[in-house]
Amino acid sequence: MLNYSQNSNAVKSLSAVNFDYRMRLKEYDLNGVIKELERLFPQCVGESILTRMDLFGRDLKIMADAARIKEAFMNLIRNATDAMPSGGVLTLSTGQAQFEGVDLGGNRRVPSAYARLSIADTGMGMDERTRERIQEPFFTTKGDSGKGLGFTIASYVIQHHRGSIMVDSEPAKGTKVNVYLPLLTKEVFRTSPIPLPSSFVTGDSYKNFGYMNKSL
């Protein structure tokens, strides 16, 4: 399982891609966000793909920029459906996860409680070499039909929500992408909006960005 909470080289390589926006953070229930995305499935999920939903029984409160986090989720969902050209099963599930706190300096720590979104497909899966490259900007397994930015953009957005992505995949056994976002705490998100750089930040900006030290 690979953790993509940090990848300064990939982010640095995308300095030419402009993301001039400010995140407008508001309180959302992760389950509610996924239910809203479900309405878009007829437009992006083929008829040969069966969709299953398994949502956590309680609200999972997060702070998020709705437009950006939905964009990130949809990029990951499209990747999953593209991996099943002959049909299959797409499963979206939510839950809670617990991680050890990570010191970010100045006695500030990443929260230990996270909301989890899992996006699983029964597609072709990936070998180790491909898994290691999916974070690279413009890397694609889709030939001329792919731009190779979907996963990288999703990772970028999730990083700026203090989150992380972990990928588990094997050839012919499908892929499972776990997205972790901090459950709502005042200590993590003290102000809103949060300004973001006009382009992808360089690796130096990530020196103090904490990442999860344990996977599920």
Backbone as CSV, one residue per row, in Angstrom:
resi,resn,N_x,N_y,N_z,CA_x,CA_y,CA_z,C_x,C_y,C_z
1,MET,0.853,-1.202,0.000,0.000,0.000,0.000,0.879,1.239,0.000
2,LEU,0.596,2.170,-0.896,1.399,3.368,-1.018,0.671,4.561,-0.439
3,ASN,1.424,5.430,0.274,0.887,6.639,0.874,1.317,7.822,0.032
4,TYR,0.336,8.591,-0.472,0.643,9.738,-1.322,0.332,11.050,-0.626
5,SER,0.468,11.093,0.692,0.213,12.338,1.404,1.263,13.381,1.078
6,GLN,2.455,12.939,0.632,3.502,13.857,0.213,4.119,13.363,-1.082
7,ASN,4.412,14.251,-1.974,5.206,13.929,-3.150,5.687,15.241,-3.732
8,SER,6.737,15.802,-3.125,7.200,17.128,-3.510,7.711,17.152,-4.936
9,ASN,8.307,16.071,-5.414,8.830,16.058,-6.776,7.711,16.201,-7.794
10,ALA,6.600,15.481,-7.558,5.479,15.574,-8.477,4.872,16.952,-8.460
11,VAL,4.723,17.520,-7.253,4.141,18.855,-7.145,5.040,19.876,-7.809
12,LYS,6.349,19.736,-7.607,7.285,20.673,-8.218,7.213,20.607,-9.738
13,SER,7.026,19.423,-10.276,6.985,19.251,-11.726,5.770,19.904,-12.353
14,LEU,4.767,20.211,-11.536,3.545,20.803,-12.065,3.497,22.310,-11.851
15,SER,4.660,22.933,-11.688,4.676,24.366,-11.416,4.066,25.176,-12.548
16,ALA,4.004,24.591,-13.733,3.447,25.315,-14.871,1.926,25.273,-14.901
17,VAL,1.338,24.431,-14.079,-0.118,24.329,-14.067,-0.671,25.328,-13.067
18,ASN,-1.534,26.178,-13.504,-2.004,27.273,-12.660,-3.242,26.883,-11.873
19,PHE,-3.198,27.086,-10.568,-4.353,26.860,-9.701,-4.567,28.109,-8.857
20,ASP,-5.053,29.133,-9.473,-5.226,30.407,-8.803,-6.618,30.456,-8.179
21,TYR,-6.731,29.949,-6.948,-8.006,29.989,-6.270,-7.787,29.989,-4.778
22,ARG,-8.839,30.315,-4.044,-8.818,30.284,-2.585,-9.816,29.232,-2.115
23,MET,-9.386,28.420,-1.178,-10.298,27.416,-0.648,-11.287,28.072,0.297
24,ARG,-12.552,27.832,0.059,-13.623,28.340,0.914,-14.099,27.196,1.793
25,LEU,-13.587,27.128,2.989,-13.861,25.994,3.859,-15.166,26.178,4.625
26,LYS,-15.994,25.154,4.575,-17.228,25.108,5.350,-17.386,23.707,5.926
27,GLU,-18.284,23.595,6.865,-18.519,22.292,7.493,-19.446,21.454,6.622
28,TYR,-19.030,20.222,6.357,-19.833,19.294,5.572,-19.796,17.916,6.214
29,ASP,-20.835,17.145,5.916,-20.843,15.734,6.262,-20.324,14.968,5.054
30,LEU,-19.265,14.190,5.244,-18.689,13.448,4.130,-19.726,12.566,3.447
31,ASN,-20.596,11.941,4.232,-21.649,11.111,3.642,-22.544,11.928,2.719
32,GLY,-22.863,13.147,3.130,-23.699,14.006,2.306,-23.024,14.388,1.002
33,VAL,-21.721,14.628,1.054,-20.974,14.952,-0.160,-21.026,13.783,-1.138
34,ILE,-20.857,12.567,-0.627,-20.869,11.393,-1.498,-22.263,11.176,-2.093
35,LYS,-23.295,11.419,-1.320,-24.649,11.279,-1.841,-24.906,12.269,-2.975
36,GLU,-24.358,13.476,-2.853,-24.508,14.451,-3.931,-23.774,13.988,-5.190
37,LEU,-22.592,13.416,-5.013,-21.844,12.929,-6.171,-22.558,11.763,-6.844
38,GLU,-23.285,10.980,-6.066,-23.993,9.822,-6.618,-24.969,10.234,-7.710
39,ARG,-25.493,11.453,-7.610,-26.426,11.937,-8.622,-25.740,12.122,-9.980
40,LEU,-24.426,12.250,-9.972,-23.689,12.448,-11.219,-23.268,11.134,-11.860
41,PHE,-23.454,10.030,-11.169,-22.980,8.754,-11.685,-23.553,8.389,-13.052
42,PRO,-24.830,8.675,-13.323,-25.340,8.332,-14.658,-24.549,8.980,-15.795
43,GLN,-23.872,10.103,-15.502,-23.113,10.797,-16.536,-21.700,10.258,-16.699
44,CYS,-21.163,9.606,-15.669,-19.751,9.213,-15.728,-19.505,7.742,-15.459
45,VAL,-20.528,7.007,-15.025,-20.371,5.585,-14.747,-21.151,4.804,-15.798
46,GLY,-20.464,3.969,-16.535,-21.106,3.229,-17.604,-22.155,2.245,-17.108
47,GLU,-23.061,1.872,-18.000,-24.139,0.955,-17.644,-23.622,-0.434,-17.285
48,SER,-22.425,-0.760,-17.730,-21.863,-2.082,-17.431,-21.208,-2.157,-16.060
49,ILE,-21.222,-1.027,-15.336,-20.586,-0.973,-14.016,-21.669,-0.901,-12.937
50,LEU,-21.614,-1.810,-12.002,-22.521,-1.831,-10.859,-21.941,-0.966,-9.750
51,THR,-22.752,-0.069,-9.218,-22.300,0.835,-8.164,-22.878,0.418,-6.817
52,ARG,-22.009,0.333,-5.829,-22.432,-0.005,-4.478,-22.003,1.098,-3.512
53,MET,-22.871,1.397,-2.562,-22.586,2.421,-1.564,-22.677,1.794,-0.177
54,ASP,-21.712,2.090,0.658,-21.704,1.604,2.036,-21.247,2.756,2.928
55,LEU,-22.204,3.584,3.344,-21.891,4.803,4.081,-21.971,4.580,5.586
56,PHE,-21.080,5.243,6.289,-21.005,5.151,7.746,-22.331,5.573,8.362
57,GLY,-22.681,4.954,9.470,-23.990,5.168,10.077,-24.177,6.508,10.762
58,ARG,-23.096,7.246,10.964,-23.195,8.566,11.597,-22.534,9.613,10.710
59,ASP,-22.852,10.877,10.983,-22.240,11.958,10.226,-20.726,11.950,10.410
60,LEU,-20.017,12.293,9.351,-18.564,12.433,9.384,-18.245,13.875,9.034
61,LYS,-18.179,14.717,10.040,-18.027,16.146,9.815,-16.585,16.495,9.440
62,ILE,-16.460,17.199,8.311,-15.163,17.663,7.845,-15.272,19.134,7.454
63,MET,-14.119,19.813,7.392,-14.071,21.141,6.815,-13.551,21.001,5.402
64,ALA,-14.276,21.549,4.438,-13.883,21.334,3.047,-14.352,22.475,2.164
65,ASP,-13.641,22.649,1.086,-14.105,23.465,-0.036,-14.914,22.508,-0.909
66,ALA,-16.208,22.682,-0.938,-17.089,21.700,-1.580,-16.721,21.462,-3.039
67,ALA,-16.508,22.527,-3.787,-16.216,22.376,-5.216,-14.915,21.617,-5.428
68,ARG,-13.894,21.961,-4.653,-12.580,21.339,-4.851,-12.563,19.884,-4.404
69,ILE,-13.200,19.595,-3.272,-13.157,18.221,-2.785,-14.000,17.311,-3.672
70,LYS,-15.108,17.827,-4.199,-15.907,17.040,-5.135,-15.126,16.766,-6.418
71,GLU,-14.389,17.771,-6.882,-13.558,17.594,-8.071,-12.533,16.487,-7.831
72,ALA,-11.911,16.501,-6.653,-10.914,15.481,-6.328,-11.545,14.097,-6.300
73,PHE,-12.694,13.984,-5.638,-13.372,12.679,-5.550,-13.771,12.176,-6.939
74,MET,-14.300,13.080,-7.770,-14.739,12.655,-9.096,-13.558,12.208,-9.961
75,ASN,-12.413,12.846,-9.806,-11.229,12.393,-10.539,-10.879,10.957,-10.163
76,LEU,-10.963,10.644,-8.882,-10.648,9.289,-8.426,-11.711,8.295,-8.884
77,ILE,-12.955,8.723,-8.892,-14.040,7.845,-9.362,-13.891,7.569,-10.861
78,ARG,-13.558,8.584,-11.631,-13.350,8.383,-13.075,-12.196,7.417,-13.326
79,ASN,-11.133,7.559,-12.546,-10.014,6.624,-12.695,-10.474,5.195,-12.449
80,ALA,-11.322,5.018,-11.436,-11.815,3.677,-11.105,-12.675,3.117,-12.229
81,THR,-13.558,3.933,-12.780,-14.422,3.447,-13.854,-13.631,3.182,-15.127
82,ASP,-12.617,4.012,-15.390,-11.784,3.801,-16.580,-11.005,2.494,-16.487
83,ALA,-10.771,2.025,-15.272,-10.040,0.772,-15.078,-10.922,-0.448,-15.328
84,MET,-12.210,-0.221,-15.618,-13.156,-1.322,-15.857,-13.841,-1.153,-17.202
85,PRO,-13.112,-1.156,-18.296,-13.711,-0.929,-19.617,-14.725,-1.996,-20.012
86,SER,-14.602,-3.172,-19.441,-15.541,-4.258,-19.750,-16.591,-4.447,-18.668
87,GLY,-16.669,-3.503,-17.755,-17.635,-3.595,-16.667,-17.011,-4.116,-15.391
88,GLY,-17.767,-3.981,-14.309,-17.272,-4.416,-13.011,-18.096,-3.794,-11.907
89,VAL,-17.504,-3.712,-10.723,-18.195,-3.181,-9.547,-17.398,-2.013,-8.983
90,LEU,-18.070,-0.901,-8.801,-17.505,0.282,-8.161,-18.125,0.408,-6.779
91,THR,-17.298,0.404,-5.739,-17.800,0.478,-4.368,-17.254,1.712,-3.677
92,LEU,-18.169,2.526,-3.157,-17.792,3.688,-2.362,-18.242,3.441,-0.926
93,SER,-17.324,3.568,0.005,-17.661,3.375,1.415,-17.002,4.464,2.250
94,THR,-17.617,4.778,3.378,-17.071,5.773,4.287,-16.958,5.174,5.678
95,GLY,-16.116,5.787,6.486,-15.931,5.307,7.849,-15.004,6.227,8.607
96,GLN,-14.564,5.770,9.767,-13.633,6.513,10.600,-12.306,5.783,10.661
97,ALA,-11.241,6.531,10.853,-9.911,5.941,10.990,-9.163,6.689,12.083
98,GLN,-8.276,5.998,12.746,-7.491,6.581,13.825,-6.007,6.467,13.494
99,PHE,-5.293,7.566,13.601,-3.857,7.588,13.352,-3.159,8.270,14.512
100,GLU,-1.894,7.979,14.664,-1.094,8.677,15.656,-0.876,10.109,15.200
101,GLY,-0.897,11.046,16.167,-0.675,12.443,15.823,0.738,12.663,15.317
102,VAL,0.886,13.604,14.377,2.190,13.935,13.811,2.520,15.371,14.164
103,ASP,3.681,15.595,14.761,4.104,16.926,15.165,4.500,17.740,13.948
104,LEU,3.837,18.887,13.751,4.148,19.760,12.623,5.035,20.926,13.029
105,GLY,5.550,20.889,14.263,6.369,21.992,14.750,5.523,22.970,15.545
106,GLY,6.135,23.635,16.521,5.406,24.599,17.340,4.300,23.956,18.150
107,ASN,4.467,22.696,18.503,3.491,21.952,19.296,2.155,21.790,18.583
108,ARG,2.146,21.945,17.260,0.927,21.760,16.470,0.951,20.352,15.891
109,ARG,-0.130,19.622,16.061,-0.148,18.228,15.651,-1.319,17.941,14.712
110,VAL,-1.067,17.039,13.789,-2.138,16.564,12.926,-3.136,15.793,13.788
111,PRO,-4.437,15.976,13.587,-5.414,15.257,14.412,-5.338,13.762,14.198
112,SER,-5.737,13.010,15.210,-5.647,11.556,15.111,-6.914,10.938,14.534
113,ALA,-8.021,11.666,14.537,-9.289,11.127,14.046,-9.551,11.608,12.622
114,TYR,-9.825,10.661,11.735,-10.032,10.991,10.327,-11.310,10.354,9.795
115,ALA,-11.915,11.048,8.848,-12.992,10.465,8.051,-12.359,9.776,6.852
116,ARG,-12.880,8.608,6.512,-12.306,7.836,5.406,-13.315,7.653,4.285
117,LEU,-12.857,7.890,3.059,-13.610,7.528,1.865,-12.801,6.491,1.108
118,SER,-13.402,5.348,0.843,-12.749,4.300,0.057,-13.443,4.180,-1.293
119,ILE,-12.656,4.167,-2.348,-13.145,3.995,-3.715,-12.490,2.735,-4.263
120,ALA,-13.275,1.690,-4.435,-12.732,0.391,-4.851,-13.332,-0.026,-6.184
121,ASP,-12.497,-0.589,-7.048,-12.969,-1.110,-8.323,-12.493,-2.545,-8.501
122,THR,-13.129,-3.235,-9.405,-12.748,-4.619,-9.704,-12.060,-4.692,-11.059
123,GLY,-11.351,-3.635,-11.393,-10.723,-3.540,-12.696,-9.398,-4.259,-12.811
124,MET,-8.585,-3.792,-13.727,-7.351,-4.489,-14.101,-6.267,-4.414,-13.048
125,GLY,-6.368,-3.455,-12.126,-5.351,-3.327,-11.093,-4.045,-2.770,-11.636
126,MET,-3.065,-2.635,-10.754,-1.771,-2.064,-11.136,-0.643,-2.872,-10.526
127,ASP,0.459,-2.957,-11.259,1.646,-3.569,-10.681,2.404,-2.519,-9.868
128,GLU,3.447,-2.943,-9.201,4.177,-2.052,-8.301,4.765,-0.854,-9.037
129,ARG,5.297,-1.085,-10.220,5.900,0.015,-10.964,4.879,1.078,-11.331
130,THR,3.691,0.644,-11.740,2.644,1.602,-12.087,2.172,2.353,-10.860
131,ARG,1.996,1.646,-9.744,1.572,2.303,-8.504,2.541,3.410,-8.113
132,GLU,3.813,3.147,-8.302,4.822,4.134,-7.918,4.798,5.364,-8.822
133,ARG,4.199,5.252,-9.997,4.232,6.357,-10.959,2.920,7.132,-11.065
134,ILE,1.853,6.641,-10.444,0.562,7.287,-10.673,0.508,8.711,-10.151
135,GLN,1.408,9.066,-9.239,1.441,10.433,-8.743,2.171,11.364,-9.699
136,GLU,2.911,10.822,-10.639,3.665,11.664,-11.562,2.728,12.438,-12.487
137,PRO,2.918,13.748,-12.590,2.104,14.528,-13.520,2.268,14.022,-14.945
138,PHE,1.142,13.904,-15.640,1.084,13.526,-17.049,1.378,12.051,-17.299
139,PHE,1.561,11.263,-16.248,1.688,9.825,-16.442,0.297,9.219,-16.570
140,THR,0.073,8.430,-17.598,-1.236,7.824,-17.808,-1.086,6.433,-18.401
141,THR,-2.038,5.580,-18.077,-2.105,4.250,-18.686,-3.223,4.194,-19.718
142,LYS,-3.804,5.357,-20.045,-4.969,5.412,-20.917,-4.618,5.776,-22.362
143,GLY,-3.337,5.844,-22.669,-2.950,6.197,-24.027,-3.299,7.632,-24.354
144,ASP,-3.705,7.873,-25.585,-4.006,9.235,-26.037,-5.252,9.811,-25.372
145,SER,-6.083,8.967,-24.774,-7.326,9.461,-24.169,-7.116,10.001,-22.759
146,GLY,-5.925,9.836,-22.203,-5.680,10.281,-20.841,-4.713,11.445,-20.778
147,LYS,-4.938,12.345,-19.802,-4.057,13.493,-19.610,-3.041,13.263,-18.495
148,GLY,-3.302,12.305,-17.617,-2.360,12.005,-16.559,-2.333,13.016,-15.433
149,LEU,-3.434,13.735,-15.238,-3.472,14.744,-14.182,-4.517,14.458,-13.113
150,GLY,-5.418,13.512,-13.358,-6.531,13.298,-12.439,-6.094,12.958,-11.033
151,PHE,-5.211,11.976,-10.886,-4.770,11.569,-9.552,-3.918,12.658,-8.901
152,THR,-3.058,13.297,-9.687,-2.189,14.332,-9.136,-2.998,15.512,-8.613
153,ILE,-3.999,15.942,-9.366,-4.847,17.051,-8.919,-5.622,16.646,-7.676
154,ALA,-6.158,15.427,-7.669,-6.880,14.952,-6.490,-5.980,14.951,-5.268
155,SER,-4.763,14.468,-5.434,-3.816,14.440,-4.322,-3.495,15.847,-3.833
156,TYR,-3.305,16.758,-4.755,-3.010,18.152,-4.407,-4.138,18.767,-3.576
157,VAL,-5.360,18.576,-4.035,-6.510,19.136,-3.318,-6.626,18.523,-1.928
158,ILE,-6.471,17.226,-1.834,-6.620,16.541,-0.548,-5.504,16.941,0.409
159,GLN,-4.293,17.128,-0.092,-3.204,17.619,0.753,-3.574,18.938,1.399
160,HIS,-4.193,19.821,0.626,-4.532,21.138,1.149,-5.784,21.124,2.020
161,HIS,-6.373,19.961,2.174,-7.402,19.751,3.192,-6.817,19.004,4.389
162,ARG,-5.497,18.978,4.487,-4.770,18.262,5.557,-5.035,16.769,5.499
163,GLY,-5.263,16.255,4.303,-5.616,14.856,4.153,-4.518,14.033,3.515
164,SER,-4.838,12.788,3.206,-3.880,11.861,2.629,-4.611,10.853,1.755
165,ILE,-3.874,10.301,0.781,-4.400,9.243,-0.080,-3.503,8.017,0.049
166,MET,-4.105,6.853,0.177,-3.360,5.600,0.184,-3.959,4.672,-0.871
167,VAL,-3.101,4.002,-1.619,-3.537,3.169,-2.737,-3.088,1.738,-2.518
168,ASP,-4.015,0.816,-2.701,-3.726,-0.614,-2.611,-4.218,-1.265,-3.902
169,SER,-3.317,-1.918,-4.643,-3.707,-2.485,-5.921,-2.765,-3.613,-6.316
170,GLU,-3.321,-4.592,-7.020,-2.544,-5.682,-7.595,-3.106,-5.995,-8.975
171,PRO,-2.266,-6.440,-9.886,-2.761,-6.784,-11.223,-3.883,-7.810,-11.162
172,ALA,-4.938,-7.546,-11.918,-6.104,-8.436,-12.035,-6.912,-8.544,-10.754
173,LYS,-6.598,-7.730,-9.740,-7.333,-7.788,-8.479,-7.968,-6.454,-8.110
174,GLY,-7.946,-5.516,-9.038,-8.599,-4.243,-8.784,-7.746,-3.299,-7.955
175,THR,-8.337,-2.153,-7.660,-7.641,-1.088,-6.930,-8.565,-0.520,-5.857
176,LYS,-7.981,-0.193,-4.719,-8.715,0.476,-3.651,-7.950,1.727,-3.249
177,VAL,-8.620,2.865,-3.352,-8.036,4.144,-2.968,-8.726,4.622,-1.698
178,ASN,-7.947,4.847,-0.666,-8.476,5.366,0.595,-8.087,6.827,0.741
179,VAL,-9.083,7.672,0.949,-8.866,9.098,1.190,-9.174,9.372,2.654
180,TYR,-8.246,10.040,3.331,-8.435,10.370,4.743,-8.457,11.879,4.906
181,LEU,-9.508,12.371,5.556,-9.654,13.800,5.824,-9.904,14.000,7.310
182,PRO,-9.301,15.011,7.928,-9.472,15.209,9.370,-10.937,15.419,9.741
183,LEU,-11.371,14.706,10.763,-12.687,14.997,11.324,-12.648,16.387,11.928
184,LEU,-13.752,17.062,11.925,-13.810,18.478,12.277,-13.292,18.737,13.681
185,THR,-12.225,19.557,13.772,-11.704,20.015,15.056,-11.277,21.459,14.898
186,LYS,-11.486,22.259,15.913,-11.125,23.669,15.857,-9.619,23.862,15.781
187,GLU,-8.864,22.898,16.304,-7.418,23.052,16.345,-6.797,23.020,14.957
188,VAL,-7.413,22.267,14.037,-6.812,22.110,12.718,-7.219,23.236,11.785
189,PHE,-8.513,23.554,11.754,-9.011,24.588,10.841,-9.494,25.768,11.682
190,ARG,-8.626,26.738,11.853,-8.957,27.879,12.705,-9.510,29.056,11.920
191,THR,-9.181,29.143,10.645,-9.632,30.268,9.840,-10.126,29.784,8.500
192,SER,-10.959,30.598,7.881,-11.457,30.320,6.539,-11.779,31.660,5.897
193,PRO,-11.442,31.875,4.631,-10.826,30.939,3.698,-9.324,30.834,3.901
194,ILE,-8.700,29.845,3.256,-7.257,29.665,3.263,-6.738,29.968,1.869
195,PRO,-5.844,30.948,1.724,-5.312,31.243,0.391,-4.359,30.159,-0.063
196,LEU,-4.435,29.804,-1.334,-3.523,28.835,-1.911,-2.636,29.531,-2.929
197,PRO,-1.480,28.968,-3.221,-0.570,29.590,-4.183,-1.159,29.621,-5.571
198,SER,-0.645,30.522,-6.403,-1.149,30.651,-7.769,-0.680,29.523,-8.659
199,SER,0.270,28.739,-8.201,0.715,27.564,-8.942,1.084,26.492,-7.936
200,PHE,1.388,25.305,-8.401,1.778,24.247,-7.496,3.003,24.679,-6.707
201,VAL,2.982,24.425,-5.403,4.082,24.835,-4.541,5.283,23.951,-4.790
202,THR,6.438,24.443,-4.389,7.663,23.669,-4.553,7.850,22.746,-3.380
203,GLY,8.805,21.846,-3.527,9.044,20.872,-2.476,9.415,21.511,-1.155
204,ASP,10.090,22.693,-1.190,10.493,23.335,0.058,9.312,23.683,0.930
205,SER,8.162,23.924,0.306,6.977,24.297,1.066,6.409,23.130,1.846
206,TYR,6.897,21.936,1.575,6.366,20.747,2.221,7.251,20.239,3.355
207,LYS,8.294,20.983,3.713,9.206,20.493,4.729,8.498,20.231,6.053
208,ASN,7.500,21.043,6.371,6.824,20.903,7.651,5.418,20.334,7.512
209,PHE,5.115,19.775,6.326,3.781,19.213,6.129,3.776,17.775,6.607
210,GLY,2.968,17.489,7.641,2.968,16.157,8.227,2.277,15.143,7.353
211,TYR,2.682,13.903,7.453,2.008,12.843,6.733,1.737,11.696,7.685
212,MET,0.770,10.879,7.328,0.366,9.790,8.187,1.452,8.738,8.260
213,ASN,1.691,8.242,9.441,2.769,7.281,9.623,2.253,5.871,9.819
214,LYS,0.998,5.650,9.534,0.458,4.314,9.646,-0.696,4.176,8.678
215,SER,-0.829,3.058,8.011,-1.905,2.848,7.043,-2.859,1.792,7.528
216,LEU,-4.078,1.851,6.955,-5.107,0.862,7.289,-5.303,-0.059,6.116
